[in-house]
Amino acid sequence: MDVMAKRKRPPPPPRRVRDPERFAARVIALREALDWTRYRLAKESGVSQTQMIMLERGHVSPRWPTVCRLADALGCSTEDLC
């Protein structure tokens, strides 16, 4: 089964997240709820550890494919992150 077929997604919003700090807070909250380290989330999502640090600090605004990978790894919808 195709990974994208597992979960229905709405059409993507703008190419980047509008509020990187809010995104960072949501990622951290969901990651901590799973009792995962940044390393574990990076490994599960395929996002580099360096990028995870930058995302969680709100220094960068992730592109849509990164949002989708993180949502899949965290077991949530993209709306939960954005």
C-alpha positions as a printed NumPy array, in Angstrom:
array([[ 0.   ,  0.   ,  0.   ],
       [ 1.263,  3.449, -0.898],
       [ 2.298,  5.51 ,  2.153],
       [ 0.328,  8.52 ,  0.933],
       [-2.775,  6.375,  0.414],
       [-2.861,  5.416,  4.111],
       [-4.069,  8.806,  5.233],
       [-6.308, 11.222,  3.398],
       [-4.73 , 14.632,  3.333],
       [-6.268, 17.959,  2.471],
       [-4.716, 19.894, -0.361],
       [-1.41 , 21.304,  0.787],
       [-1.384, 24.776,  2.275],
       [ 1.233, 27.269,  1.113],
       [ 4.602, 25.685,  0.407],
       [ 5.881, 26.54 ,  3.884],
       [ 4.416, 26.683,  7.378],
       [ 3.155, 30.192,  8.205],
       [ 4.105, 30.202, 11.89 ],
       [ 7.342, 28.257, 12.526],
       [ 7.245, 28.883, 16.286],
       [ 3.738, 27.413, 16.649],
       [ 4.785, 24.478, 14.447],
       [ 7.833, 23.925, 16.667],
       [ 5.706, 23.935, 19.829],
       [ 3.288, 21.374, 18.34 ],
       [ 6.112, 19.061, 17.196],
       [ 7.755, 19.218, 20.621],
       [ 4.466, 18.576, 22.455],
       [ 3.579, 15.582, 20.264],
       [ 7.127, 14.186, 20.411],
       [ 7.233, 14.471, 24.196],
       [ 3.775, 12.878, 24.493],
       [ 5.266,  9.828, 22.769],
       [ 8.312, 10.044, 25.076],
       [10.575, 10.261, 22.03 ],
       [13.899, 12.012, 21.709],
       [14.703, 14.324, 18.805],
       [16.946, 11.566, 17.527],
       [14.089,  9.059, 17.489],
       [11.739, 11.442, 15.677],
       [14.456, 12.272, 13.165],
       [15.056,  8.587, 12.528],
       [11.333,  7.692, 12.289],
       [10.546, 10.604,  9.959],
       [13.67 , 10.643,  7.804],
       [14.421, 14.246,  8.771],
       [18.034, 14.971,  9.723],
       [18.88 , 15.684, 13.351],
       [20.229, 19.097, 12.376],
       [16.978, 19.976, 10.646],
       [14.976, 18.7  , 13.643],
       [16.917, 21.04 , 15.944],
       [16.31 , 23.988, 13.619],
       [12.606, 23.113, 13.281],
       [12.081, 22.707, 17.032],
       [13.765, 26.033, 17.719],
       [11.48 , 27.73 , 15.199],
       [14.441, 28.899, 13.116],
       [13.176, 27.448,  9.851],
       [ 9.811, 26.972,  8.219],
       [ 9.483, 23.41 ,  6.911],
       [ 8.331, 22.574,  3.41 ],
       [ 5.168, 20.558,  2.92 ],
       [ 6.902, 17.158,  2.357],
       [ 8.699, 17.564,  5.7  ],
       [ 5.409, 18.382,  7.443],
       [ 3.878, 15.221,  5.939],
       [ 6.798, 13.021,  7.05 ],
       [ 6.678, 14.397, 10.587],
       [ 2.901, 13.955, 10.782],
       [ 3.214, 10.335,  9.637],
       [ 5.969,  9.612, 12.165],
       [ 4.041, 11.279, 15.011],
       [ 0.789,  9.548, 14.057],
       [-1.15 , 12.785, 13.646],
       [-2.665, 14.814, 10.843],
       [-0.915, 17.677,  9.127],
       [-3.597, 19.973, 10.577],
       [-2.421, 18.987, 14.061],
       [ 1.008, 20.377, 13.238],
       [ 0.158, 23.515, 11.274]])
